[in-house]
Amino acid sequence: MKFTITDQAIDFYKNELNLTDGDSLSFFVRIGGVGSGGFSAGLYLGIPDHDYISLQKRGLNFCVAEDDQWYFDGMIIDYNEDYGEVTFENKRIEDVTNPS
């Protein structure tokens, strides 16, 4: 399993979450709320409590639990400056909100 996180996305997380070198962020698959029914990426500070893979970049540790690797494998996590938000794109999954 492999995913990519850009320097711009890392800068966003460092600034917004006041992260320092050595901190860990974990991504997970989040099932949408009322009216959505789709999927999105969630994150929390810390490491998963079961098997996971990690990517270390620019002093931070980015983790994905084994159960969520199907969604993040091939994912590119970037920051769109025009919209002021982090973006998630996965060429393996045509529509990351409603994967088939």
C-alpha positions as CSV (number, residue, x, y, z in Angstrom):
1,M,0.0,0.0,0.0
2,K,1.3,3.4,-0.9
3,F,-0.1,6.9,-0.6
4,T,1.3,10.4,-1.2
5,I,1.0,13.6,0.9
6,T,2.3,16.8,-0.6
7,D,4.4,19.4,1.2
8,Q,1.5,21.9,0.8
9,A,-0.8,19.5,2.7
10,I,1.8,18.9,5.3
11,D,2.2,22.7,5.8
12,F,-1.6,23.0,6.2
13,Y,-1.8,20.3,8.8
14,K,1.3,21.6,10.7
15,N,-0.2,25.1,10.8
16,E,-3.8,24.2,11.5
17,L,-3.1,21.5,14.1
18,N,0.0,23.1,15.7
19,L,2.0,19.9,14.9
20,T,5.6,19.5,15.8
21,D,8.3,17.0,14.6
22,G,7.5,13.5,15.9
23,D,3.7,13.9,15.9
24,S,1.6,11.3,14.2
25,L,-1.6,11.8,12.2
26,S,-3.8,8.9,11.2
27,F,-6.2,8.8,8.3
28,F,-9.3,6.7,8.3
29,V,-12.3,6.0,6.1
30,R,-15.3,8.0,7.3
31,I,-18.8,7.1,6.3
32,G,-20.9,10.1,5.3
33,G,-23.5,11.7,7.5
34,V,-27.2,12.3,7.0
35,G,-28.0,12.7,3.3
36,S,-24.5,11.9,2.2
37,G,-24.1,8.1,2.3
38,G,-20.7,8.4,0.8
39,F,-17.1,8.1,2.1
40,S,-14.5,10.7,3.0
41,A,-11.2,10.8,4.7
42,G,-11.1,11.5,8.4
43,L,-8.0,12.1,10.6
44,Y,-7.0,12.2,14.2
45,L,-3.8,12.9,16.1
46,G,-2.1,9.7,17.2
47,I,-1.5,6.2,15.8
48,P,-4.1,3.4,15.2
49,D,-4.5,0.9,17.9
50,H,-4.0,-2.0,15.5
51,D,-1.9,-2.9,12.5
52,Y,-1.1,0.0,10.2
53,I,1.4,1.4,7.7
54,S,3.0,4.7,7.9
55,L,4.7,7.3,5.8
56,Q,7.3,9.6,7.5
57,K,7.8,13.0,5.8
58,R,9.0,16.3,7.0
59,G,9.2,15.3,10.7
60,L,5.6,13.9,10.8
61,N,4.3,10.3,10.8
62,F,1.2,9.7,8.7
63,C,-0.6,6.4,9.4
64,V,-3.4,4.3,7.8
65,A,-4.8,1.3,9.6
66,E,-4.8,-2.0,7.8
67,D,-8.6,-2.0,7.6
68,D,-8.6,1.3,5.7
69,Q,-5.8,0.6,3.2
70,W,-8.3,-0.3,0.5
71,Y,-9.4,3.4,0.3
72,F,-6.0,5.1,0.7
73,D,-3.9,2.9,-1.5
74,G,-2.8,5.2,-4.4
75,M,-4.3,8.3,-2.7
76,I,-2.8,11.7,-3.3
77,I,-3.4,14.1,-0.4
78,D,-2.8,17.7,-1.5
79,Y,-3.8,21.2,-0.5
80,N,-5.8,23.4,-2.9
81,E,-4.8,27.0,-2.1
82,D,-7.7,28.5,-4.2
83,Y,-10.3,26.7,-2.0
84,G,-8.3,26.6,1.2
85,E,-8.8,22.9,1.7
86,V,-7.1,19.6,1.6
87,T,-8.0,17.4,-1.4
88,F,-8.0,13.6,-1.7
89,E,-7.6,12.0,-5.1
90,N,-7.2,8.4,-6.0
91,K,-6.8,7.3,-9.6
92,R,-7.7,3.7,-8.6
93,I,-11.1,4.9,-7.3
94,E,-13.0,7.1,-9.9
95,D,-15.2,8.7,-7.2
96,V,-13.7,8.7,-3.8
97,T,-17.0,9.8,-2.3
98,N,-18.9,6.8,-3.7
99,P,-16.4,4.1,-4.6
100,S,-17.6,1.1,-6.4
